[in-house]
Amino acid sequence: MGNETAAPIDGRSTRWETHRRERRSTIVAAAIAAIEAHGPDVLTAQIAELAAVPRTHVYRHFDDKHALDLAVSSAIGAQIAERIRVALASRGSVRAIVSTSIDEHLSWIEQHPNLYRFLAQHAYAIRVGRHTSAVDAKAAFAAELTTLIRRYLEVLGADTSGAERIIVGLVGLVDATAAWWLETGIPDRSVLTAELTDHVWVLLDRSARRLGLVLDPDEPLPRLRPLVS
């Protein structure tokens, strides 16, 4: 065993892999821009034009359209998650945090209606460890909110096992309403945010009481310890 040596690294292979990752990123970014411009049923030719590559080259970097759509959905989901994560990082009361996160979700939808429609049409299920997760706006929102709720339940000394179950229902309510709002355009975002905040608080309050917690919606929540990366 002492005579074993590491296999030599093929410089050409490394350069090709780097080039391939960069080209994939370029195509995904172009696809997102094309969806924004042309809608969720964007054509491969429109993506290739923005990526500045021949149409036939798009699928040299993705196995098929399904693989490209999944990569695009994952990238968009990551964007939404980051927006929601920043919104949820604000300190304050339950009502303030819920209102901020809902408004951020609606704001993203308002700014990127075609991306939201694309996610709705291309909702994929991906396997992560032992769990299956959807790649869409609702899933991104739910994942971030579940993490936050679980951390607060831990600080408050409550059972955290039902956190995901609680949030899935709440986010389903918010997202279904958001989808309807996107197509109707009414009411104003601020009005809808206030209405949804009230609805979510009622459901959160009932869930909290089942766990033996009585929360004041306008009382500042305890400070959370920073997450260790």
N, C-alpha and C positions, 0 to 999 in steps of 0.2 A: 504493500500500500504506500510505503514511503516513496516509491519510484513513480507514483502516479503524477501526472501533470495535467493542468487544466487545458481543455481544448482551445486551440488558438482562435481568436476572434477574427472573423472575416470582415474586414473593413468595408468591402463592397456591400455585404449584407446589411451591416449597421447603417450605412448611408442610405440604402434603399428603404429600410424600415423607417428611418427618420423622414425621408421624402414622402413615403406612403402616409405616415401620420399627418404630416403637414398638408398633403393634398386632400386627405379625408376631411380635415378641419376646414379647409377652404371650401370644399363642396358642401359641407353641412351649413356653413355660414351663408353660402350663396343660396342654398335651399330655403333657409329662413328668410332671407331678403326677398326671394322670389315669391314665397308664400305671402309675405306682407304686401307685396305689390300686386300679385295676380290672384290671390285667394287660395283656399285649401286644396283645390284641384289643379295645382300648378303642374306644368308639363316638364318632363326631363330636359327638353331643349331649352326651356327658359332658365332652368337651374344651370345647365352647362354654359349658357351665354354669360351669366353673371359670374360663374367660376372661371371663365376664360379657358375652358377646355372643350375639346370636341365632345359631342353628345355620347359617342361610343365609349369615351374614356371614363364617364361617370361610374359605370358598372365594372370597371377594372378595379375600383377601390371598394365596392360594395357587392356582395353576392347577388343581390337582386333589389327590386324596389322595396320589398318588405324590410330588408336590412337598412336601406337608406332612410326609410320612414321612421324606423325605430331609433336610429342614431339622431335624427332631427328631433323626434319627440323627446328623447332623453336630454338633449341640449336645451330645448325650450323649458322642459320641466326643471332643469337646474337653474335656469334664469328666474323662474317663478319662485322656486324655493329660496333663492338668495334674497329676493325682494321681501318675501314673507318673513324670513329670518331676521332681516334688519328691522322690519316693523315690530316684530315680537320682542326685539331686544330692548324696546323702550320700557321704562319702569312706570308703575302707576297702579291704578285700581283695575279690578276685573273689567269694568265697563270700558275704561280707557284703552286697555290692551286689546280687547275684543273689537272695539270700534276701529282702532288703528289698523289691525290686521285685515278686517273686512274691507275697509276703505282702500287699503293697498291692493288687495285682490281685485276689487272692482276697478281700481285705477289701471292695473295692468291690462285687464280685459278691455277697458275703454281705449287704451293706447294701442293694443295689439289684437283687434278683433279677429283678423284672419288667422293668427297663430292659435288663438283660443278655439276657433272653429276647426282648425287642422287637428288639434289634440282631441277634440270631441269625435272627429271622424276616424282617427287613427289611434284609438285607445288600445295599447298593447299591454299584455301581461308579461312581466319579466321575472325570472327566478333569482332571488337573492338569498343565498344560504338555504334555510329551510322554509322561507316565506316567499309567497308570490305577491308582487306589487304591480299596480297599474302605473303606466306612464301617462299621466294627464294632469291637467291643472288641479283637479280636485285632490288627486293623490299627493301632489307636491304640497298643497296647502295643509292637508290632513297630517302628513308626516311631520311637518314643522310644528304644528299646533299640538300634536300628541306628545312630542318631546317636551314641549314647554309645560303642558298640563301635568305630565308625569313628574317633572321636577318640582312643581309647586305642591303636588300631593305628597311627595316625599318630605318636603320642608314642613308641611302641615301635619305630618304623621298619619296620613290616610293611606288606605289600600290603593296601590297604583295599577293593579292588574286589569282594571276595567277602563283605563284611560283611553286606549285606542278605540274601544267599542263606543265610548261616549262621543269622541270626536268625529268618528265616521258619520254618525247621524247628524251632528251639527253642521259639518262641512257639506254633507249632502244637501241639506236645506239651503245653505248659502249658495252653493254652486248651481243648484237647479234654478233658484231665483235669479242668479246672475245670468244664466243662459237665456232665460225668458226676457230679462231686462235688456240684454244685448240686442235682441231682435225687435223689441218694442220701443226702446229708447226712453221709456218713462218708468218711474219718475226721475228727477235729478239724482245724481249719484249720492249727494249728501243726504237726501231724504231716504233713499234706499238703505244707505249705511246705518242711519239712525233706526229704521224699522227692523233691519236684520239684527242689529245689536241688541235691541229689546227682546226679540224672539230668542236669540241665542242665550241671553242672560237667564230668561225664564227656564230654559232647559238645563243650563248649567246649575242653576240654583237647586232644581229638583234633584239632579244627580248628586250634587254636593251633600244635600240633606240626607240622602240615602247612605252616604258614607260617614254621617255624623258631623258634617261641617256646616256651620252657619256663616255665610260670608256676606259682608256689606259690599254691594257692587261699586261703591264709590270710595271705599277705604283702601289706601295703598297696600299692596301685597308685600309680604316680606322679601327682603333682598335674596337673590339666588347667588350661590357661589359660581364663579366663572367655570365654564366647562374646560376640562383638561384635554387638550388635543393629543 
